[in-house]
Amino acid sequence: MKKRVLVVEDDSAVLEAVRLMLKDEFEVIVATNGIEAVRIYEAYKPDLVLMDIMLPTMDGVEATKEITKRDKNAKIVAVTAYATKRGKEILDAGAKEVVEKPFTRKKLLETVRKYAGS
């Protein structure tokens, strides 16, 4: 059975690119804002969450705090263009690692395999 990855991203082009990079190896579910991310995490308990920071309704830092409050074993990796500005903040919120945008398919797959297994 494929490991399940929740991709939280409000940019539809980035979301689709990430989905395409992962779909052969992982079951990909998506959320486009922080509130949806928390709800979908609760419902599906994915093996890994790829969390953007800049999101509508609830940003990635807040969503990470909410998810880790509910599940202290949640594995969340931040995927963001704001790594230098807000990377420490999301790590403090409970993310395991920060992957900076733009990233390569190789880097993304390595990171996902590291935390979700394959």
N, C-alpha and C positions, 0 to 999 in steps of 0.2 A: 504494500500500500504506500502511496506517495505521502510524503510529509506535507503538512498544510502550512502555507505562508500567507499571512495577511499583509497586503500592501496598502499602506495609507498614504494617499497622494492626491492633491486637488488638481494637478495639471494633467488633463486627460492624455496628452501626448506622452508624458513621462510614465504615467500609469500603464499605458498600452505597451510602451517599450519594455518596462520591467516585467510585465506579464508575459510578453513574448520570450524574454530572456530566460524566464523560469519555468514556463509551462511544460516543457518536455520532461523535467525532472521532479517538479513539485506541483501540488494542487494549489492554485492561486485563488485567494478570495480578496476582494477589494473594499476599501472604504475611502470616501472622498473628504471627510472631515473628522475632527476629533471625537465628537459625540457618537457618530456612526462607528468609529473604530472601537470604542469602549463596548458598545452594544454588540457588535459583531464578534469581538474577542470573547465576551461572555457566552454567546451562543455557540461558537465553533471551537473555542480553546485551541487556536492554531499553535503549531510547534515553534513558530517564529513570527514576529511582527517587524516589518520594515516601515519605519515611521518618519514621515516628513515632519519638519518643525513648523513651517509656516502653513497653517491650515485655517479654514474658516470655522466658525462657531466655537471651537476649542482647539488651541494650538497643540502641537505634538508633545511639548513639555508637559502640559496639563493632562493630556490623554495618557501619556506614559505614567504619570503619577497615579491616575485613576486605575489603570490596568494593574500596576504593581501593588496598589493598595488591595485590590481584589485577589490577586494571585502573585505571591512573593516570588514564585519560580518562573514568572513570565520572562521570555527571552525577547528583548526588543533591541533592534539596531536602528539608530537614526540614520536616515539618508537625506542629506541636506546640503544646500548651497551656503548655509549659514554656520558651517562647522567652526570657523574661527570665532564668530560672534557669540554663538549660543551652544556650542558643543559641550562645554563643561556643564552648563545648565541642564541639558538633557541627560548627561551621564549621571549627574547628581540626582535626577528624577528617577533613575533606575535603568537607563539604557546600558547595554553591555559594550557598545562600540559606536563610533560615528564614521560613516562612509560619506565622503564629500562628493557632491555633484560638481562637474560631470564625472561619472565613473565608467569603467570598462565592464563589458559583460564578464570577463574573466574575474575581475575584482568582486563583482556582485555575487557570482556563483561561488567563489571561494568563501566569502563571508557567510552566505546563506548555508552552505554545506557545513561550515564550522559550527554554527549554532543550531541548525535544524537537523543536521545529519542528512543522509540522502537515501 
